[in-house]
């Protein structure tokens, strides 16, 4: 196959993200669908895929491998376009197995990401306080620590709830091998 030219994408973040996602999925499919070689552990990805993903990855500042952004963040769209994107209204454009287990694994990751953003905002607010030792900052810090504890509990619940939505047998035999 001819090598894909990435230059037209360089000024468009969304196109670069889409290119990375598609190329990363293609590499995963190629590597994990290739028949096992006779004892060789080396896998050579064809340059028609390898060169473009390296180019795109350099511009995005991420690794030229399948990432969380590829599988969840850049891969999600509203199931019902009339409603906002949310864990209960999400369709993942590309999957490896097409199973509900894979979908729910991505949804769980999405839920953790959404709550994690609030955690980062709380920490960032604290770091950027003019004077954390100031008497006026103490009530804000106290409220933020209470919010942070709630976010940590929510994340604990999201992680604990995975077992209720992600079938371990299906994940192990149908999904997991795509990520090795």
C-alpha positions in Angstrom: 0.0 0.0 0.0 1.2 3.6 -0.6 2.2 5.6 2.4 -0.4 8.1 3.6 0.6 11.7 3.4 0.0 13.6 6.7 1.0 17.1 5.7 -2.6 18.2 5.0 -3.6 17.3 8.6 -0.9 19.3 10.4 -3.0 22.4 11.0 -6.1 20.6 12.2 -6.1 19.1 15.7 -9.2 17.0 15.2 -7.9 15.5 12.0 -4.6 14.7 13.6 -6.4 13.0 16.5 -8.6 11.0 14.1 -5.6 10.0 12.1 -3.8 8.8 15.2 -6.9 6.9 16.3 -7.3 5.2 12.9 -3.6 4.4 12.5 -3.3 3.1 16.0 -6.3 0.8 15.6 -4.9 -0.4 12.2 -1.6 -1.2 13.9 -3.3 -3.1 16.7 -5.4 -5.1 14.2 -2.3 -5.8 12.1 -0.1 -6.9 15.0 -2.8 -9.0 16.7 -4.2 -10.5 13.6 -0.9 -11.5 12.1 -0.1 -15.3 12.3 2.5 -16.1 14.9 6.0 -16.4 13.5 8.3 -19.3 14.1 9.8 -18.3 17.5 10.5 -14.7 16.4 9.3 -12.0 18.8 9.9 -9.2 16.3 7.0 -7.6 14.5 7.6 -5.2 11.7 4.7 -2.8 11.0 4.6 -1.8 7.3 6.0 1.7 6.6 2.6 2.7 5.0 1.2 2.7 8.5 4.3 3.2 10.7 5.6 6.4 9.1 2.3 8.3 9.2 1.6 7.4 12.9 5.1 8.5 13.9 4.6 11.8 12.1 1.2 12.4 13.6 2.3 11.4 17.1 5.2 13.8 17.0 2.9 16.7 16.2 0.4 15.6 18.9 3.2 15.0 21.4 2.1 11.4 22.2 3.4 8.0 21.7 2.9 6.2 18.3 0.8 3.4 20.0 -2.8 2.9 20.8 -3.7 5.2 23.7 -6.6 5.9 26.1 -7.3 9.0 24.0 -7.7 6.8 20.9 -10.0 4.2 22.4 -12.1 6.4 24.6 -11.7 10.2 24.3 -11.4 10.6 20.5 -13.6 7.5 19.8 -16.8 8.6 21.5 -19.8 10.3 20.1 -23.4 10.7 21.4 -25.6 7.7 20.8 -28.4 10.1 20.5 -27.1 13.3 18.8 -29.9 15.3 20.2 -28.5 14.8 23.7 -25.1 15.7 25.2 -22.3 13.1 25.3 -22.4 11.3 28.6 -21.7 7.8 30.0 -25.3 6.9 29.4 -25.4 8.4 25.9 -22.3 7.2 24.2 -21.4 5.2 21.2 -17.8 4.2 20.5 -17.0 4.5 16.8 -14.3 1.8 16.7 -14.0 -1.3 18.9 -11.9 -4.4 18.6 -14.4 -7.1 19.7 -17.7 -5.3 19.3 -18.8 -6.8 22.6 -20.8 -5.1 25.3 -17.9 -5.9 27.7 -15.6 -3.7 25.6 -18.2 -1.0 25.5 -18.7 -1.0 29.2 -15.0 -1.1 29.8 -14.7 2.2 27.8 -17.7 3.6 29.6 -16.1 2.9 33.0 -12.9 4.6 31.8 -15.0 7.6 30.6 -16.7 7.9 34.0 -13.4 7.9 35.8 -12.0 10.5 33.4 -15.0 12.8 34.0 -14.6 12.6 37.7 -10.8 12.9 37.5 -11.1 16.3 35.7 -12.8 17.7 38.8 -10.0 16.3 41.0 -7.5 18.1 38.8 -9.4 21.4 39.0 -9.5 21.2 42.8 -5.8 20.5 43.0 -5.0 23.3 40.5 -7.1 25.8 42.4 -5.1 24.9 45.6 -1.8 25.2 43.8 -2.7 28.6 42.4 -4.0 30.1 45.7 -2.2 33.4 46.3 -1.3 32.4 49.8 -2.5 29.0 51.1 -1.7 30.0 54.7 -3.8 33.1 54.5 -6.8 33.0 56.9 -9.2 33.7 54.0 -7.9 30.7 52.1 -8.6 28.2 54.9 -12.4 27.9 54.4 -11.9 27.5 50.6 -9.2 24.8 51.2 -11.5 23.1 53.7 -14.4 23.1 51.2 -12.1 21.9 48.4 -10.8 19.0 50.6 -14.4 17.9 51.2 -15.1 18.1 47.5 -11.9 16.1 46.8 -12.9 13.4 49.3 -16.3 13.1 47.4 -14.5 12.8 44.1 -12.1 10.1 45.5 -15.2 8.2 46.8 -16.9 8.5 43.4 -13.8 7.2 41.6 -13.6 4.3 44.1 -17.3 3.5 43.3 -16.6 3.7 39.5 -13.7 1.3 39.8 -15.6 -1.0 42.1 -18.6 -1.0 39.8 -16.6 -2.2 36.8 -17.1 -5.8 37.9 -20.9 -5.3 37.6 -20.7 -4.2 33.9 -17.6 -5.8 32.5 -17.8 -9.6 32.2 -14.4 -11.0 33.3 -14.6 -14.0 31.0 -15.5 -12.0 28.0 -12.9 -9.3 28.8 -10.2 -11.9 29.1 -11.0 -14.0 26.0 -12.5 -11.4 23.6 -11.1 -8.0 24.6 -7.8 -8.1 26.5 -5.7 -9.7 23.8 -6.1 -6.6 21.6 -4.2 -4.6 24.1 -1.2 -6.8 24.7 
